[in-house]
Amino acid sequence: MWGLILLFMGMMLPTIADCVPPDGDPQFCPRPRLPRTPASISGRPSSEGGRPGGGGVKQAEPLVPYTYAYVKAPAPTYRSPEEALNGGAPRRVFPAGYVWVSVHGRVEAGGKVFYQINPDEYIDAAYLAFGAPSTFQGVVFSEPPSRPFGWIVQATRPSTAPGRAPDPQAPLLARYTRIIVEETREIGDQVWYRVGPDQWVKAQAVGLVFPTRRPEGIPSGVKWIEVNLSEQTLAAYEGDRLVFATLISSGRPRTPTVTGLYRIQVKVRATRMDGNIFGYYYLEDVPWTMFFYQGYALHGTYWHDRFGFPQSRGCVNLSPRDARWLYEWAEPYGDRPLVRATPDNPGTYVWVHR
């Protein structure tokens, strides 16, 4: 059905339609969603924020394009609240698994609350738990740093010297605290970083960006994205100038992210991702998605706040603010809900490595 719709719109996606399994496992087979207008949900406060560095997005704009909720499955949905109240047959039943939907309306009927999740599809409020997307955001640089930098990913108290136990008197470095590496030391097989006066932390506690030059295969002067799987970080460059950096969540060991040099092929403002990889999953309206190889993509993530650790089924997860910034910065350019790269409007390079 989606192939016919996209063909009619002149936007057929052969590389997305044919997902190739990584290491024998099935991969996301995303379905670009046709545009629809987000609805405000009565009684639900909206998260607000802007893109990193201000970049032209007003602070009053929503953190994510929709309101999202986790589905406590198995859960039936109905064509109308009346059908649910009158014992009608469900339109579908979400099986048990990891299921998230976007919510577009609220209706009270028969003393119960129902939420609209799609046209002519309603679900009893008892099956939903509303989420709170991560507010984490990376950094936009006007003057790029020359030293390694990053974030604390595991809350820790620093040690006074490498190899020593954490100092109980030292202030706790909270998760997502920004750091700059002043010195590196190896003690046995453990790497330590000095991040302040007499403040040393283990490498496992941080996710770092090491400013670098473009790898072989990327022409001079173009935009490119580095994804460092070992550090769980992403850096965006214009030529050899670092302009943005953040934490990511890549594929877990059983569903790893591919490595290599690619280019963004397709950008989709919102898409559905579902499948049955080590358990059923269903994720509606995944925002600011950019496919760079078959079903692998950089995309916004509203369902977790675990950036800095592998968490996905192969894609590169970004916080909502970071995904939006990268989506607007990266090529191909275009204002349509779905934009394909062409020879005249090529996609940004994506270098994924360990």
C-alpha positions in Angstrom: 0.0 0.0 0.0 2.8 2.4 1.0 4.6 1.7 -2.2 1.6 2.6 -4.3 1.1 5.8 -2.3 4.7 6.9 -2.7 4.7 6.0 -6.4 1.7 8.1 -6.9 3.5 11.0 -5.1 6.6 10.4 -7.2 8.7 9.4 -4.3 9.3 5.6 -4.5 12.0 4.3 -2.1 13.5 1.1 -3.4 16.3 1.0 -0.9 13.9 1.4 2.1 11.4 -1.1 0.8 14.0 -3.9 0.7 15.5 -3.9 4.2 18.5 -6.2 4.5 18.9 -8.0 7.8 22.1 -7.2 9.8 23.8 -10.5 10.9 20.8 -12.5 10.0 18.3 -10.5 12.0 15.5 -8.5 10.4 15.9 -4.8 10.3 13.5 -1.8 10.6 11.4 -1.5 7.5 10.1 2.1 7.9 6.9 3.4 6.3 7.0 7.1 5.6 3.8 8.6 7.0 1.7 11.0 5.0 1.5 14.5 6.7 -1.1 15.1 9.3 -1.7 17.9 11.7 -0.7 17.3 15.3 -3.6 17.8 17.8 -3.3 19.4 21.2 -4.3 17.0 23.9 -6.6 18.4 26.5 -5.1 18.3 29.9 -1.6 17.3 28.7 1.1 19.9 29.2 3.5 20.2 26.3 7.2 20.0 26.5 8.9 23.0 25.0 12.4 23.8 23.8 14.5 24.9 20.9 17.2 23.4 18.8 20.8 23.5 20.2 22.2 27.0 20.2 19.0 28.7 19.4 19.4 28.2 15.6 16.2 30.0 14.7 13.7 27.7 16.4 11.6 29.5 18.9 11.5 28.2 22.5 7.7 28.0 22.3 7.8 25.2 19.7 7.2 21.7 21.0 10.0 19.4 21.9 8.5 16.7 19.7 6.0 17.0 16.9 3.4 14.8 18.6 2.3 13.7 22.0 3.4 10.1 22.5 2.2 7.3 24.8 3.4 3.8 25.7 0.8 1.1 25.1 0.3 -1.4 27.9 -0.5 -4.3 25.5 -2.3 -6.5 24.6 -4.6 -3.6 23.9 -7.6 -3.3 21.5 -8.4 -0.3 19.4 -11.7 0.7 17.9 -13.1 2.8 15.1 -15.0 4.9 17.6 -15.5 5.1 21.3 -19.1 4.0 20.7 -18.0 0.7 19.2 -15.8 0.0 22.2 -18.7 0.8 24.6 -21.2 -1.3 22.7 -18.9 -4.4 22.5 -18.0 -4.1 18.9 -15.1 -5.9 17.2 -11.8 -4.2 17.7 -10.1 -2.7 14.7 -6.9 -4.3 15.8 -5.2 -5.5 19.0 -1.7 -4.5 19.8 0.2 -7.6 20.9 2.5 -7.5 24.0 5.8 -5.9 23.3 7.4 -2.4 23.1 4.6 -0.3 21.6 4.4 3.5 21.4 1.7 5.5 19.6 1.2 9.2 18.8 -1.9 10.7 20.3 -4.0 13.2 18.3 -7.2 13.7 20.3 -9.1 13.1 23.5 -12.8 12.0 23.8 -15.0 11.3 26.8 -17.8 8.9 26.2 -19.9 6.7 28.6 -17.9 7.9 31.6 -14.6 6.8 30.1 -11.7 8.5 28.3 -10.5 7.5 24.9 -7.6 8.8 22.9 -7.5 9.0 19.1 -4.2 7.6 17.8 -5.0 7.5 14.0 -7.9 8.4 11.8 -10.9 6.3 12.9 -8.8 4.5 15.6 -9.4 5.0 19.3 -7.9 3.4 22.4 -9.1 3.3 26.0 -7.0 5.6 28.2 -6.4 2.8 30.6 -4.0 1.2 28.1 -1.8 4.3 27.7 1.0 5.8 29.7 2.2 9.2 28.4 5.9 9.6 27.9 8.3 12.5 28.6 10.9 12.8 25.8 14.5 13.5 26.7 15.5 17.2 27.0 19.1 16.4 26.5 20.8 18.4 23.7 24.3 18.5 22.2 26.4 21.6 21.5 26.7 23.9 18.5 30.1 25.5 18.1 31.1 28.8 16.7 34.7 28.2 17.8 35.4 24.4 17.8 37.4 23.0 20.6 40.9 21.6 20.0 40.9 19.1 22.8 38.7 16.0 23.3 35.5 16.8 25.1 32.2 15.1 25.9 29.7 14.2 28.6 29.5 12.1 31.8 27.3 9.2 30.9 27.4 7.4 34.3 27.1 9.6 37.4 30.3 9.4 39.2 32.6 10.9 41.9 36.0 11.6 40.5 39.2 10.2 41.9 42.1 12.4 43.1 44.5 10.4 40.9 44.2 7.8 38.1 43.8 4.3 39.5 42.4 5.4 42.8 39.0 4.8 44.3 36.4 7.7 43.9 36.9 10.5 46.4 33.9 10.5 48.7 34.4 14.2 49.3 34.4 15.1 45.6 31.3 16.6 44.1 29.1 14.1 42.2 29.4 14.6 38.4 25.9 14.0 37.2 24.9 12.3 34.0 25.1 14.6 30.9 27.6 16.9 32.7 29.9 18.5 30.0 33.6 17.8 30.3 36.9 18.7 28.6 39.8 16.2 28.8 42.9 17.9 30.2 45.0 14.8 30.4 44.9 11.0 29.6 46.6 8.3 31.6 46.6 4.5 31.2 46.8 2.4 34.4 47.0 -1.3 33.5 44.2 -1.9 31.0 42.1 1.1 32.3 42.1 4.5 30.6 41.6 7.5 32.9 40.8 11.1 32.0 41.5 14.2 34.0 38.5 16.5 33.7 39.4 19.1 36.4 42.0 19.8 39.1 42.7 16.5 40.8 39.5 15.1 39.1 40.1 11.8 37.3 37.3 9.6 35.8 37.3 6.2 34.1 36.7 6.0 30.3 33.6 4.0 30.9 32.0 6.9 32.7 32.2 9.3 29.7 31.3 9.6 26.0 33.9 11.7 24.1 34.4 13.5 20.9 37.9 13.6 19.4 38.0 16.5 16.9 39.4 15.1 13.7 39.8 15.7 10.0 37.6 14.2 7.3 38.4 10.6 6.4 39.5 9.4 2.9 36.6 9.5 0.5 35.0 12.7 1.7 35.8 15.8 -0.5 37.0 19.0 1.0 34.5 21.7 2.0 31.4 19.5 2.2 29.2 18.6 5.2 29.8 15.2 6.9 28.7 13.4 10.0 30.9 11.2 12.2 29.3 8.5 14.3 31.7 7.0 16.9 30.2 3.7 18.1 32.9 3.1 20.7 32.2 6.5 22.4 28.5 6.7 21.5 28.9 10.2 20.1 28.1 12.0 16.9 30.0 15.0 15.4 28.9 17.2 12.5 31.5 18.9 10.3 31.6 21.5 7.6 34.8 20.7 5.8 37.3 20.2 8.7 35.5 22.5 11.0 33.5 20.9 13.8 30.1 22.6 14.1 28.0 20.3 16.4 28.4 17.3 18.7 26.2 15.1 20.9 25.6 11.7 22.5 23.8 9.0 20.6 22.5 5.4 21.2 23.5 3.0 18.5 22.6 -0.7 17.9 22.9 -3.2 20.7 25.3 -6.2 20.2 22.6 -8.4 18.7 21.5 -5.7 16.3 24.6 -3.7 15.6 24.8 -0.5 13.6 26.6 -0.9 10.2 30.1 0.7 9.9 31.5 2.4 6.8 31.1 5.5 4.7 27.6 6.3 3.5 25.5 9.2 2.4 22.0 10.2 3.5 19.6 8.8 0.9 16.2 9.9 2.2 14.9 12.3 4.9 11.4 11.7 6.4 9.8 14.1 8.8 8.0 11.3 10.6 7.8 7.5 10.0 6.6 4.3 11.6 9.0 1.6 12.6 7.9 -1.9 13.6 9.0 -5.5 13.5 9.8 -8.5 15.7 13.5 -8.4 16.5 14.1 -10.1 19.8 10.5 -9.1 20.7 7.7 -7.2 19.0 8.1 -3.4 18.7 6.0 -0.7 17.1 6.9 3.0 17.1 4.7 5.6 15.5 5.8 8.9 14.0 9.5 8.5 14.7 10.6 12.1 14.0 13.3 13.6 11.9 14.5 10.4 10.3 17.5 10.2 7.8 18.2 6.9 6.1 21.9 6.5 5.2 22.0 2.7 4.3 19.0 0.5 3.5 16.9 0.5 6.7 19.6 2.2 8.9 18.9 5.7 9.9 19.7 8.7 12.2 16.5 9.6 13.9 14.8 11.3 16.8 14.0 9.2 19.8 11.1 9.9 22.2 10.9 6.6 24.0 14.2 6.6 26.0 16.8 8.8 27.7 19.8 6.5 27.5 22.0 8.5 25.2 25.6 7.4 25.6 24.8 3.7 25.6 23.8 1.2 22.8 20.1 1.0 22.9 18.6 0.5 19.4 17.9 -2.3 16.9 20.5 -0.9 14.5 19.6 2.8 13.9 21.4 5.8 15.5 19.2 7.3 18.1 19.3 11.0 18.8 17.5 13.1 21.4 14.6 15.1 19.8 16.4 18.4 19.9 19.5 17.0 18.4 17.6 15.1 15.7 15.8 18.2 14.6 19.0 20.3 14.5 20.7 17.6 12.4 17.7 17.1 10.1 17.6 20.8 9.3 21.4 21.1 8.8 22.0 18.0 6.8 21.5 17.5 3.1 19.5 16.8 0.9 17.5 20.0 1.5 13.8 20.3 1.0 10.6 21.2 2.8 8.5 18.2 1.9 7.6 15.5 4.4 9.9 13.2 2.4 13.0 14.3 0.5 15.2 12.0 -1.6 18.8 12.7 -2.4 19.5 13.4 -6.1 22.6 14.2 -8.1 21.7 17.9 -7.9 20.7 17.7 -4.2 23.0 15.0 -2.7 22.9 13.7 0.8 25.4 14.5 3.6 28.2 11.9 4.1 27.9 9.7 7.2 31.0 8.0 8.5 30.3 5.2 11.1 33.2 3.7 12.9 34.4 2.1 16.1 
